[in-house]
Amino acid sequence: MKKVIKIVLLTPLVLILAALVILSVKYSPTYVYRLITQNVADVYDYQKYENRVIKGSEDTFQFAKRLDEKYVESLFQDRVLSTGFKTFDEWAEESQTTALIFIRKDTILYEKYFNGFSRDSYFHSQSMAKSFISFLIGAAIDDGFISDVNDPMTLYIPELKERNSDFEKITIKNLLEMRSGLKYNTSYIPGTYIHAPWHDEAVGYYHPNVRKLLLKKVDIAREPGKTFEYNNYNTSYLGLIVERATNKTVSEYLEEKLWSKIMTQDALFSIDSKKSGFEYMPSRLIARAVDYARFGRLFLNEGNWNDQQIISKDWVKRSTREDISIPREIYPDWLGGENCAHTYYSYQWWGNTNCDSTFEFFANGNLGQQIYVIPDKEIIIVHCGNSLEYYGESDLMRAADCIRYFDFHKSILDYGVEEAINQYREKKKQDPGYQPFDEHFLMQKGYTLLDAGRVEDAKQLFALNVETYPGSWSVYNNLAEAYQKSGEPDSARIFYNKSLELKPENNWATEKLMMLE
């Protein structure tokens, strides 16, 4: 009996040790050590790696400052409300926000640091680094090191085609747009939401020789150009192409083309190991928050920095505007489908379209790192943090909506939903063209209130959406959901059925009606 118990107790340990040995052989003991000791990535990871220093410039430009903290904090009140915190400062602390900078027309309206961070602190870029690597591809094209984005990647990394000739079909443009078809393992430990040890997010992050990994191990899963998959290897290959084309490290070239020209302070770029010396391109650029804002300003001004063209205007446009020739169906549903308001991906930059033909673009990183640019308002917002528990990647998009429709947003904050709607109706009578919101804005506002338990207020906003956009099937779903939540199933059925009349293939309404039977 004791022998059986011993076997039962020792078997899991033996299996774990065997798995560690296999992983050590496949990826290296350093990879296994990092995986165990570092576990989940956070904004302090750069302190555990060797870092290259990127020296700043002597540029004298400084943003003007005219603070309007009340205005800026009001743009985040929906997030404060939906998370249940009493004040903006409480939300900032609990969301692990570390920096928030708001700039309009080269003037800082808001600059605050939280949770022990300051203006001189280093802020981990996470995947915002991808937008900087994209910048370097454009710089290398400007300099003639790379001829065109349609070049095959094998023109710069020829040994790949010796391993698999299909690499020759992948262009630099495919890598920039995350449409390369590269194989990317995203498996989880069965029965959990924990990345498996062979998940490529972890392999690429902790491997001590990423260059070797790219040259020897990464393979192709599907035909390039046909599908979108967010894959860190795309960015790592772009960095390798920059290294090969310029004959410089990425840190050296980034200093030469960007930091030494416009940035205020030194930055860091973590390398995979001292021996390999390859920067972790997708996410381990470390800089000051205000320098992230300066990068946003460069792209807001289409590559021009105080009359000096740092990067070509054409590159900025191709990097940040939507390519409407790409069919929307290749993207996952969470990118917004066919609606006029949706999210898109360009050259390692994200973007949001609005139904009034305006757009925003942003560099985006895990744990709340964002450089968000609103071109038509000449606004740059930088947010840095260390958690996604109370901060979401769509929060700055919602703030942008509040900026665009500030009168109605402020009216709700000052007077409440019912009175804000009454004031709107009065102004609408006087000026039939007055429209201080759109469908998407009211939907987001309504769901914020619904999540906060203010169901009656949500119903009023959703009803206003139905009144204003009666031809939209989704507004009926929203109102139906509010009625369902308030315990009025008969009214919910009416609006779900109306939604189905407008869009019979509306699975959401069909499923909800089945639940109400």
Summary of the structure (lengths in Angstrom):
residues: 517
radius of gyration: 25.1
end to end distance: 55.4
largest distance: 88.7
contacts: 1664
relative contact order: 0.11
helix: 51%
strand: 13%
